[in-house]
Each structure stands twice: as C-alpha cells, then as structure tokens.
Amino acid sequence: MPDADLNRWSQTMAPSLDDIEALAIAALESLPEPFRGLSAGVTCAVAEFAEDEVLEELGIESPFDLMGLFQGIGMHEAGAVPATGQMPNHVVLYRRAILDYWAEHEETLGAVVSHVLIHEIGHHFGFSDDDMEALEAEAEAEGR
C-alpha cells in the first residue's frame, strides 16, 4: 500500500453526527415524488445510540442492534394531516450502530444511511418491517 494511502487514513476521523445528518438530508431530498412530498413533514435527527428505555421497550439487548427508529403515527393510522397538538413524525438515526454496520459490510456509508432512513420513512407510510423486507427481496430479485 503506498504511503500516501496510509497517510490519508491516519488523518481520517470517524464521521460525526453532523456528517450522518448531512447524508440523511441528502437521502431525503433524493426521494422520488410522491414520496418526497408526502414525507416533507417528517423530521430527522441523529444520536450516538438509542436510549436505554427505547432498547428495553423494543426488547433489544445491544444498542448496536438498532440503527434507526420511527416515532409517530403513520399516515395509514392518522391520515396525512396531523391532529392538533400532535408532534410531527420523527426519525432518529443512531450513528454508532450505523458505523458499526458500515465497518462490517461492503456498502458505502451513504448507502447504509439511505437504507436505514428509507426503512424508517416506510413506517411513516404504514409499512411493517415484514412488508419492507418483502419489498426489498422483490427488488433484489428483479435486480433493482
């Protein structure tokens, strides 16, 4: 390996919360219509890890096992217009779990962040985890 490559890596820091957020914003902005418009009210934030209460509620033992979380009421339950006083639907991405996954797989960080974000946005549209797994399997089988 050339010295220039080693020097580049010795100077590189892990992507920050802001870096992950920038990737998430780019993924949101690249959603095709009508999905982009229908998810315009969904807010997105990035945290290091999920809170212990969240992990406990979901029955998840390790914070590295949760890369993202949708919080809110999906469109299929409440319609496209939130009720008065209802907080906007919200997606949280968990930086450390995402970086751990990225380090162990052969995907770009942008692809991992996009996948997690789109998965969580899917909950906004009313898809279950099983629904999304089936859609992903179908897309993979069709070569998309």
Order of alpha helices (4+ residues) and beta strands (2+ residues): alpha-alpha-alpha-beta-alpha-beta-alpha-beta-alpha-alpha-alpha
